[in-house]
Amino acid sequence: MGGADYRHATDFVTTNGIRLAYKHSGGGEPVLLIAGSGSAGHFWTPHQTPALHAAGYATVVFDNRGIPPSEAPAGKYSLADFVADTKGLIEALDLAPCRIVGMSLGSMIAQELAIDHPELVRSAVLIATRARVDAARLAQTEAEIALVESGVRLPAVYEAATTVFKMFSPSTLDDDAAVASWLDVFEMSGTGTVATGQVWADLAGDRRAALRRVTAPCRVVTFTDDLITPPHLGAEVAEAIPRCDLVEIPRCGHLGCLERPDAVNAAITEFFDHN
């Protein structure tokens, strides 16, 4: 999924005591793209970075702590760790104030930057986001933590099948050719190289009150069939942020950036063209 070109051109920066891998490409004003839990920076390179380049923006993608070749320190990672890493990256690369796109965990990082470091954020698109966990999502996170703490390693074929069922919409799951392709992708990529410490970042508390302090214009993008960050949780974020609108894209799950990239790209570029 675009990984070869991304890896070949990777640079590094040391910030917040950790070495992060990044790639700065394209011309124009910078857009920082922050990937979700377990995802490398090249998550964005098949679809989103080309669309942003075509729209006249430069892009910066990077690997969060725990994703090689960025460093993966032992232990549990908090949301504050990821925020401090990203803040340092923005400052080290002199990107501020920059436009930000965050996906899932990446959107939570972007929220915290907008809350506590408004000077760094010009505007933000928050994709598959939330400000709190509800009972179902909390149970899922606690189950994932229990699995990590048990030391059990699940077969790659099981993890691939589970990921596809959780991350995609019924419209994709009903397409045999698409399912076969995605099963191959996830089984080959696996999760063995991702630091397990990332799972604890999902335990951040209710941030709805804090989001009322955000001054940057924002857009929340939700996906109708998203089981991980369902639309009602994204709508809460849009309601809490004073200058925020909401776009819901149908027929896609949590990985809507891959299922319906054209719709996602249009939502991003249209917003940034005016903000």
C-alpha positions as CSV (number, residue, x, y, z in Angstrom):
1,M,0.0,0.0,0.0
2,G,2.6,2.5,-1.1
3,G,5.1,1.4,1.5
4,A,8.1,0.9,-0.8
5,D,8.3,4.6,-1.9
6,Y,7.6,5.8,1.6
7,R,10.4,3.7,3.2
8,H,13.0,4.7,0.5
9,A,12.6,8.4,1.1
10,T,12.2,8.3,4.9
11,D,13.9,10.9,7.1
12,F,14.2,11.0,10.9
13,V,13.8,13.5,13.6
14,T,14.4,13.1,17.3
15,T,11.8,14.7,19.6
16,N,10.4,14.1,23.0
17,G,13.2,11.6,23.6
18,I,12.2,9.4,20.7
19,R,13.3,9.0,17.0
20,L,10.5,9.3,14.5
21,A,10.5,8.4,10.9
22,Y,8.7,10.9,8.5
23,K,8.4,11.9,4.9
24,H,7.8,15.4,3.7
25,S,6.7,15.6,0.1
26,G,4.9,17.8,-2.4
27,G,4.9,21.6,-2.7
28,G,2.7,24.2,-1.1
29,E,1.5,24.8,2.5
30,P,2.0,21.7,4.7
31,V,-0.6,19.2,5.8
32,L,0.4,16.8,8.6
33,L,-1.3,13.5,8.5
34,I,-1.5,11.4,11.7
35,A,-2.3,7.7,11.4
36,G,-4.3,5.6,13.7
37,S,-3.3,2.8,16.1
38,G,-1.2,0.1,14.5
39,S,-0.9,2.0,11.2
40,A,2.2,3.3,9.6
41,G,2.6,6.6,7.9
42,H,2.2,5.0,4.5
43,F,-1.4,4.4,5.3
44,W,-2.0,7.7,3.7
45,T,0.2,7.3,0.6
46,P,-2.1,5.3,-1.8
47,H,-4.9,7.9,-1.8
48,Q,-4.7,10.9,0.5
49,T,-1.2,12.3,-0.1
50,P,-1.7,12.2,-4.0
51,A,-5.0,14.0,-3.7
52,L,-3.5,16.7,-1.4
53,H,-0.5,17.2,-3.7
54,A,-2.9,17.6,-6.7
55,A,-4.8,20.2,-4.7
56,G,-1.5,22.2,-4.1
57,Y,-0.5,21.1,-0.6
58,A,2.7,19.6,0.7
59,T,2.3,16.6,3.0
60,V,4.1,15.2,6.0
61,V,3.4,11.6,7.1
62,F,5.2,9.8,9.9
63,D,5.3,6.7,11.9
64,N,4.0,7.0,15.5
65,R,6.1,5.6,18.3
66,G,5.8,1.8,18.2
67,I,5.7,1.6,14.4
68,P,9.1,0.8,12.8
69,P,11.3,2.4,11.7
70,S,10.3,4.9,14.4
71,E,11.4,3.8,17.9
72,A,9.3,1.5,20.0
73,P,10.2,1.9,23.6
74,A,9.0,-0.7,26.0
75,G,5.9,-0.1,28.2
76,K,2.5,1.5,27.9
77,Y,2.0,4.5,25.7
78,S,-0.4,7.2,26.8
79,L,-2.3,9.6,24.6
80,A,-0.1,12.4,26.1
81,D,3.0,10.5,24.8
82,F,1.7,10.6,21.2
83,V,0.7,14.3,21.6
84,A,4.2,15.3,22.8
85,D,5.8,13.3,20.0
86,T,3.7,15.1,17.4
87,K,4.1,18.5,19.0
88,G,7.9,18.0,18.8
89,L,7.7,16.9,15.2
90,I,5.7,20.0,14.2
91,E,8.2,22.3,15.9
92,A,11.3,20.5,14.7
93,L,10.1,20.7,11.0
94,D,8.8,24.3,11.5
95,L,5.3,23.4,10.2
96,A,3.3,25.5,12.5
97,P,0.6,26.6,12.2
98,C,-0.3,23.7,10.0
99,R,-3.3,21.9,8.7
100,I,-3.8,18.5,10.2
101,V,-5.6,15.3,9.2
102,G,-6.0,12.7,11.9
103,M,-7.5,9.2,11.6
104,S,-8.8,7.4,14.7
105,L,-6.0,7.6,17.3
106,G,-4.5,10.2,15.0
107,S,-7.6,12.3,15.3
108,M,-7.4,12.1,19.1
109,I,-3.9,13.4,18.9
110,A,-5.0,16.2,16.7
111,Q,-7.8,17.1,19.1
112,E,-5.3,17.4,22.0
113,L,-3.0,19.6,20.0
114,A,-5.9,21.9,19.1
115,I,-7.0,22.0,22.8
116,D,-3.6,22.7,24.4
117,H,-1.4,24.0,21.6
118,P,-3.6,26.2,19.4
119,E,-0.6,28.0,18.0
120,L,0.4,24.8,16.2
121,V,-2.9,24.1,14.4
122,R,-4.3,26.2,11.6
123,S,-7.3,23.8,10.9
124,A,-8.0,20.1,11.3
125,V,-10.0,17.3,9.7
126,L,-10.8,14.6,12.3
127,I,-11.6,11.3,10.7
128,A,-13.2,8.4,12.5
129,T,-13.0,10.2,15.7
130,R,-14.4,10.3,19.2
131,A,-14.2,12.3,22.4
132,R,-15.0,9.4,24.8
133,V,-15.5,5.6,24.8
134,D,-19.0,4.2,25.2
135,A,-19.6,0.8,26.9
136,A,-19.1,-1.3,23.8
137,R,-15.9,0.3,22.7
138,L,-14.5,0.3,26.3
139,A,-15.2,-3.5,26.5
140,Q,-13.3,-4.0,23.2
141,T,-10.3,-2.0,24.4
142,E,-10.2,-3.8,27.7
143,A,-10.4,-7.2,25.8
144,E,-7.4,-6.1,23.6
145,I,-5.4,-5.1,26.7
146,A,-6.2,-8.4,28.4
147,L,-5.0,-10.2,25.2
148,V,-1.7,-8.2,25.2
149,E,-1.1,-8.9,28.9
150,S,-1.8,-12.6,28.5
151,G,1.2,-12.9,26.2
152,V,-0.9,-14.9,23.7
153,R,0.1,-14.4,20.0
154,L,-2.8,-15.1,17.6
155,P,-2.1,-16.6,14.2
156,A,-1.8,-14.0,11.4
157,V,-4.7,-15.6,9.5
158,Y,-7.0,-15.1,12.5
159,E,-5.9,-11.5,13.0
160,A,-6.4,-10.7,9.3
161,A,-9.9,-12.1,9.3
162,T,-10.9,-10.3,12.5
163,T,-9.4,-7.0,11.2
164,V,-11.4,-7.2,7.9
165,F,-14.6,-7.9,9.7
166,K,-14.1,-5.0,12.2
167,M,-12.8,-2.5,9.8
168,F,-14.8,-2.7,6.6
169,S,-18.5,-2.1,5.7
170,P,-21.0,-4.8,4.6
171,S,-20.7,-3.5,1.0
172,T,-17.0,-4.6,1.1
173,L,-17.6,-7.8,3.0
174,D,-20.2,-8.9,0.5
175,D,-17.6,-8.5,-2.4
176,D,-15.7,-11.8,-2.5
177,A,-12.8,-10.3,-4.6
178,A,-12.4,-7.3,-2.3
179,V,-12.4,-9.5,0.8
180,A,-9.8,-11.9,-0.7
181,S,-7.6,-8.9,-1.5
182,W,-7.8,-7.4,1.9
183,L,-7.3,-10.7,3.7
184,D,-4.0,-11.0,1.8
185,V,-3.0,-7.5,2.6
186,F,-3.6,-7.8,6.4
187,E,-2.2,-11.3,6.6
188,M,1.0,-10.3,4.9
189,S,1.4,-7.1,6.9
190,G,0.5,-8.6,10.2
191,T,0.9,-6.8,13.5
192,G,3.9,-8.4,15.0
193,T,6.2,-5.4,14.4
194,V,3.8,-3.0,16.1
195,A,4.6,-2.2,19.8
196,T,1.7,-3.4,22.0
197,G,2.0,-0.3,24.1
198,Q,-0.2,1.6,21.7
199,V,-3.4,-0.1,23.0
200,W,-3.4,1.8,26.2
201,A,-3.8,5.2,24.4
202,D,-7.5,4.3,23.9
203,L,-8.2,4.7,27.6
204,A,-8.3,8.5,27.4
205,G,-11.2,10.0,29.3
206,D,-14.2,12.1,28.2
207,R,-12.8,15.2,26.4
208,R,-16.1,16.8,25.3
209,A,-15.7,19.7,27.8
210,A,-12.1,20.3,26.8
211,L,-13.0,20.4,23.1
212,R,-15.1,23.5,23.7
213,R,-11.8,25.4,24.1
214,V,-10.7,24.6,20.5
215,T,-10.4,27.7,18.4
216,A,-9.2,26.3,15.1
217,P,-11.8,25.4,12.4
218,C,-12.4,21.7,12.2
219,R,-14.3,19.1,10.2
220,V,-15.4,15.7,11.6
221,V,-15.7,12.9,9.0
222,T,-17.6,9.8,10.1
223,F,-18.4,6.6,8.3
224,T,-21.9,5.1,8.5
225,D,-20.8,1.5,9.1
226,D,-17.8,2.2,11.4
227,L,-17.9,-0.2,14.4
228,I,-14.8,1.3,16.1
229,T,-15.7,4.9,16.1
230,P,-19.4,5.0,15.2
231,P,-21.0,8.1,13.8
232,H,-22.7,9.1,17.0
233,L,-19.4,9.4,18.8
234,G,-18.0,11.6,16.0
235,A,-21.1,13.7,16.1
236,E,-20.4,14.4,19.7
237,V,-16.9,15.8,18.7
238,A,-18.4,18.0,16.1
239,E,-21.0,19.3,18.5
240,A,-18.4,20.1,21.2
241,I,-16.0,22.1,19.0
242,P,-17.3,25.6,18.4
243,R,-16.2,26.0,14.7
244,C,-16.8,22.5,13.4
245,D,-18.9,20.8,10.8
246,L,-19.8,17.2,10.2
247,V,-19.6,15.0,7.1
248,E,-20.9,11.4,7.2
249,I,-19.8,9.1,4.3
250,P,-22.0,6.1,3.6
251,R,-21.1,2.5,2.7
252,C,-17.8,2.3,4.5
253,G,-16.4,1.2,7.9
254,H,-13.6,2.3,10.1
255,L,-11.1,2.2,7.1
256,G,-13.3,4.5,5.0
257,C,-10.1,6.2,3.8
258,L,-9.4,3.0,1.9
259,E,-12.9,2.0,1.0
260,R,-14.1,5.3,-0.4
261,P,-11.0,7.4,-0.8
262,D,-12.5,9.8,-3.4
263,A,-15.2,10.9,-1.0
264,V,-12.8,11.2,1.9
265,N,-10.3,13.2,-0.2
266,A,-13.0,15.5,-1.4
267,A,-14.0,16.2,2.2
268,I,-10.4,17.0,3.2
269,T,-9.4,19.2,0.2
270,E,-12.7,21.1,0.1
271,F,-12.4,22.0,3.8
272,F,-8.7,23.0,3.6
273,D,-9.3,25.1,0.5
274,H,-11.5,27.3,2.7
275,N,-9.7,27.0,6.0
